[in-house]
Amino acid sequence: MSRHGELDAIIVGAGAVGGALALALARDGFEVALVEAREPKPWRAEDDVDLRVVALARDARDLLDDLDVWTSIADARVGPYRHMRVWDALAPGELAFDAADRGEAALGWIVENKLVQHALWQALGGNTFGGSGGSRDASAGWLAKSIAAPAPPTKPRLLCPAEVAEIENGADAVVATLTDGTRLRAKLLIAAEGAESSLRTKLGIAFEGRDYRQRAVVAHVTTERSHENTAWQRFQPGGPLAFLPLADGRCSIVWSLPEAEAVRILALDDAAFRAELGCAFDFRLGAITASSRRAAFPLRLRLAEKYVVGRCILAGDAAHLVHPLAGQGMNLGFRDVRALRTILRDARERGCDIGAAHVLRRYERERRSENTLAARGFDMIERVFGSDAAPITVLRARALAMLDHVAPLKRFLAAAAAGR
Ligand SMILES: Cc1cc2nc3c(=O)[nH]c(=O)nc-3n(C[C@H](O)[C@H](O)[C@H](O)COP(=O)(O)OP(=O)(O)OC[C@H]3O[C@@H](n4cnc5c(N)ncnc54)[C@H](O)[C@@H]3O)c2cc1C
């Protein structure tokens, strides 16, 4: 820790985004404290696959690999997908992507959120099996890689369970007072507390967006035919339905539905649920022969109107909450991590204060524009494919056919989704 016990960064929220950021900055030699309200739930191989899974793009995987956590995630439980098929319930045409066309082994990987968070928490020195966090030397795992690094890795300070009660966002430093009275002083504070970020509110940052009035119903299902390592998505007027291939041969479904319809689907008995799901999916993989319990998540678009206030910034879902139809929320959050890491390293190399306004504005410029563009794009897709108005139906049939046949456009879409 630098003079007067000042940290470089306080990160609030140890979800995938906050956890990856804390690990990345500590690895780069920054002094970091990570404040988390709830100890992450343990991931255990003997437990069934958690209902919350994400499709991670290549650049997200590369970040986790660089942080030395990907191997443990992949060894635990990961479902790579090599193909993607997207089609529409109301119009002909299909959009197809194949990893082989890009010279890759996989287009992405299906991973449990809990496993990503668990792997990061463990690497940070946390203990998700009931002990007190923060006791292990988080630098140990990356010692070999760090030899050429400009600053030696540091050991992040984990504060959990803990929350920020007050922030003094001063000209020279930010001081966070935790609910137990602990005071942390740093050059910079990053709020990565997810969509309901209370720090975003404390900082007076408004957001724009809309409530989709939809819920994403999730479950794991067994299908009559193999999922063929393919991520499938069918657009229908109520919302898209995705089947994502799990490593154990089942599919994880994300079924976006108008709220009342989601409530009805959640209440169905298993046999009726499987019958309706099979029908909604065009029986593309045959009948649904088994299904897990179900859960549902409300869907909203929320875009923070700014990412920076003084020495405090937003990252991940705290800054941008998007519709899951493109499977990009966590991928965008990891891109925030990569951008911020590069910007802070550059600032340090140039001898700048890492919490200076011009440094943080660069992060905001780079990330807010990309995140907003992506979120607006997903929102437009939701509006176009969620409508059953006749002119729009014609338009989307043409759009799907065009996208599938115009090779450069298709390559661009595949690259954007893969994070290249
Ligand atoms: C149905 C569904 C499907 C999805 N599919 C995909 C997908 O395929 N691909 C993809 O990339 N994304 C997907 N997403 C989005 C993805 O899940 C999120 O973008 C991602 O989990 C956000 O991570 P985060 O770390 O920003 O926030 P969170 O995961 O919400 O983590 C926030 C952390 O902050 C902590 N916290 C909260 N408040 C406080 C506080 N006051 N003080 C301290 N700590 C606090 C929480 O306990 C938590 O640990 C999907 C989302 C949904 C709903």
The ligand as a MOL file (V3000), in Angstrom:
LIG
                    3D

  0  0  0     0  0            999 V3000
M  V30 BEGIN CTAB
M  V30 COUNTS 53 58 0 0 0
M  V30 BEGIN ATOM
M  V30 1 C -31.3030 -14.7330 -18.4900 0
M  V30 2 C -29.9730 -14.0940 -18.6980 0
M  V30 3 C -29.0900 -14.6500 -19.6080 0
M  V30 4 C -27.8420 -14.0680 -19.8220 0
M  V30 5 N -26.9900 -14.6190 -20.7540 0
M  V30 6 C -25.7980 -14.0390 -20.9720 0
M  V30 7 C -24.8910 -14.6060 -21.9340 0
M  V30 8 O -25.1790 -15.6280 -22.5690 0
M  V30 9 N -23.6890 -13.9950 -22.1410 0
M  V30 10 C -23.3160 -12.8760 -21.4560 0
M  V30 11 O -22.2170 -12.3470 -21.6910 0
M  V30 12 N -24.1630 -12.3150 -20.5330 0
M  V30 13 C -25.3660 -12.8650 -20.2810 0
M  V30 14 N -26.2090 -12.3260 -19.3450 0
M  V30 15 C -25.7690 -11.1270 -18.6070 0
M  V30 16 C -24.8060 -11.4550 -17.4650 0
M  V30 17 O -25.3720 -12.4150 -16.5900 0
M  V30 18 C -24.4920 -10.1590 -16.7020 0
M  V30 19 O -24.1330 -9.1600 -17.6310 0
M  V30 20 C -23.3220 -10.3500 -15.7350 0
M  V30 21 O -23.5830 -11.3820 -14.8210 0
M  V30 22 C -23.0770 -9.0300 -14.9720 0
M  V30 23 O -21.9540 -9.1720 -14.1290 0
M  V30 24 P -21.5890 -8.0310 -13.0800 0
M  V30 25 O -20.3650 -8.5400 -12.3750 0
M  V30 26 O -21.5480 -6.7110 -13.7530 0
M  V30 27 O -22.8290 -7.9560 -12.0730 0
M  V30 28 P -23.4020 -9.0610 -11.0710 0
M  V30 29 O -23.2200 -10.4210 -11.6000 0
M  V30 30 O -24.7900 -8.6140 -10.7520 0
M  V30 31 O -22.4690 -8.9220 -9.7670 0
M  V30 32 C -22.5920 -7.8540 -8.8720 0
M  V30 33 C -21.9080 -8.2050 -7.5580 0
M  V30 34 O -21.9710 -7.0790 -6.7010 0
M  V30 35 C -22.4310 -7.4660 -5.4050 0
M  V30 36 N -23.1210 -6.3180 -4.8090 0
M  V30 37 C -24.3480 -5.8390 -5.1260 0
M  V30 38 N -24.6290 -4.7350 -4.3980 0
M  V30 39 C -23.5530 -4.5340 -3.6170 0
M  V30 40 C -23.2250 -3.5430 -2.6430 0
M  V30 41 N -24.0640 -2.5600 -2.3610 0
M  V30 42 N -22.0160 -3.6220 -2.0130 0
M  V30 43 C -21.1350 -4.6160 -2.2970 0
M  V30 44 N -21.3930 -5.5790 -3.2250 0
M  V30 45 C -22.5830 -5.5270 -3.8750 0
M  V30 46 C -23.3300 -8.6620 -5.6720 0
M  V30 47 O -23.4460 -9.4780 -4.5190 0
M  V30 48 C -22.5800 -9.3610 -6.8140 0
M  V30 49 O -21.6030 -10.2470 -6.3330 0
M  V30 50 C -27.4650 -12.8890 -19.1150 0
M  V30 51 C -28.3690 -12.3300 -18.1920 0
M  V30 52 C -29.6050 -12.9170 -17.9910 0
M  V30 53 C -30.5590 -12.2950 -17.0140 0
M  V30 END ATOM
M  V30 BEGIN BOND
M  V30 1 1 1 2
M  V30 2 1 2 3
M  V30 3 2 2 52
M  V30 4 2 3 4
M  V30 5 1 4 5
M  V30 6 1 4 50
M  V30 7 2 5 6
M  V30 8 1 6 7
M  V30 9 1 6 13
M  V30 10 2 7 8
M  V30 11 1 7 9
M  V30 12 1 9 10
M  V30 13 2 10 11
M  V30 14 1 10 12
M  V30 15 2 12 13
M  V30 16 1 13 14
M  V30 17 1 14 15
M  V30 18 1 14 50
M  V30 19 1 15 16
M  V30 20 1 16 17
M  V30 21 1 16 18
M  V30 22 1 18 19
M  V30 23 1 18 20
M  V30 24 1 20 21
M  V30 25 1 20 22
M  V30 26 1 22 23
M  V30 27 1 23 24
M  V30 28 2 24 25
M  V30 29 1 24 26
M  V30 30 1 24 27
M  V30 31 1 27 28
M  V30 32 2 28 29
M  V30 33 1 28 30
M  V30 34 1 28 31
M  V30 35 1 31 32
M  V30 36 1 32 33
M  V30 37 1 33 34
M  V30 38 1 33 48
M  V30 39 1 34 35
M  V30 40 1 35 36
M  V30 41 1 35 46
M  V30 42 1 36 37
M  V30 43 1 36 45
M  V30 44 2 37 38
M  V30 45 1 38 39
M  V30 46 1 39 40
M  V30 47 2 39 45
M  V30 48 1 40 41
M  V30 49 2 40 42
M  V30 50 1 42 43
M  V30 51 2 43 44
M  V30 52 1 44 45
M  V30 53 1 46 47
M  V30 54 1 46 48
M  V30 55 1 48 49
M  V30 56 2 50 51
M  V30 57 1 51 52
M  V30 58 1 52 53
M  V30 END BOND
M  V30 END CTAB
M  END
